[in-house]
Amino acid sequence: MWSLAWRNIWRNKRRTAITAASIMFAVFFCILMRGFQIGTWHDLIDSVLRSYTGYVQIHAKGFWDNHTLDYLIPENDPKISALDSLQLPIKRFIPRFESFALASNTQKIKAVIVTGISPSLEKNFTRIHEKIIDGEYLHENEKAILVSQRLAKFLNIAVGDSLVLMSQGYQGASAASLLKVKGIVKLPSPEFDNQMIFMPLATAQDFYSSPDLITSWIVDLKNPDEMKKVVKMLSAHLPTDRYEVMSWHEMLVELYQQYVSDEGGSVIMMIILYLIVGFGIFGTAMMMLNERRYELGIMIAIGMQRWRVSSLLSLELFLICIMGLIAGVALSVPILTYYHYHPITFTGQMAEAYKAFGMEPVMSIAWRIDYILHQMLNVALIAIIVLAYPVYSVFRLNLSHALKR
């Protein structure tokens, strides 16, 4: 049966080539479109989350809604320390102190976001030291700050200058200090680049009169795909009346909604491509039946069982689909590999548009076997559905009409 099916599909080479080509290009475009979409969103999300919020945060219940110093948590809380023994897919917990202040250079004043960081831990997470365009990185317990590039330009300050910070500390205490600018850092997001000031965690705690207290823990994941699992496990081991564990889906709702909306649009596009594939295979099945009606009638008349005839037709269509799938993957993999390691770099207005959304002006493509297999399985499923038609037609074939020339 396999040998006969293979010889039959090459009796009409043009029909076989056209059908296999339609499947090949559909698989090719589906894989490329999905790869570029996953790669672009991965770059955007990873850039935004690693610049500031992280994929998962632990903070006091109510802090995210209010962002005030009334919701501080102990830096050395034993409940957080006990999480290390759970063997979660987590690299580390990174302490943060986030609040607001007024920054002044005696000529201009602006509201800013002050973030107290652990310089050593942030090196492996936000990599702020790699974003410094002037000056040097911070050291632990140092009375100095890093200022974002656009904020420094607005306040007209440079490395070595001093900046006055004024705010309200913990439990109503007064917060004011004169700190030296040690470095200028360029952040990918224009929103953050306009208002960010970084200082060592101990300096921030001293400035806000809150020793040994922080606002949140950033959870550095080993694999971002396990985010939901980590959130569920952390929530189960922390008291819900005191702590809340939030993923970026909850913290950055607008970004997540944009992601979901774009996912929906890509699904519609792929459904259209799948429909094209389905009609292409279906058209081939109809042509095979119409052109070979007399041949099929003879085969049934001389004693070949109908289920064997339908199996033969199904095998022919299956082999054509397999050829199209293999050709589509073979055509797409080299392109996926090239653009994965050599992403497209934009210039001019397109580059400015990317920077406005906090992204590097590059478009990379994701190289993951899972979405490639998904496209192959989806096309194979469509082929199986279409195979029902020749089976049905053979069992309904009228021999008296089929044997008439």
Secondary structure by P-SEA (a helix, b strand, c coil): caaaaaaaaaccaaaaaaaaaaaaaaaaaaaaaaaaaaaaaaaaaaaaaaaccccccccccccccccccccccccccccccccccccccccbbbbbbbbbbbbbcccbbbbbbbbbbcccccccccccccccccbbbbccccccccccaaaaaaacccccbbbbbbbbccccccbbbbbbbcbbbbbcccccccbbbbccaaaaaaaacccccccbbbbbcccccaaaaaaaaaaaacccccbbbbccccccaaaaaaaaaaaaaaaaaaaaaaaaaaaaaaaaaaaaaaacaaaaaaaaaacccaaaaaaaaaaaaaaaaaaaaaaaaaacaaaaaaaaccccccccaaaaaaaaaccccbbbbbbcaaaaaaaaaaaaaaaaaaaaaaaaaaaaccccccccc
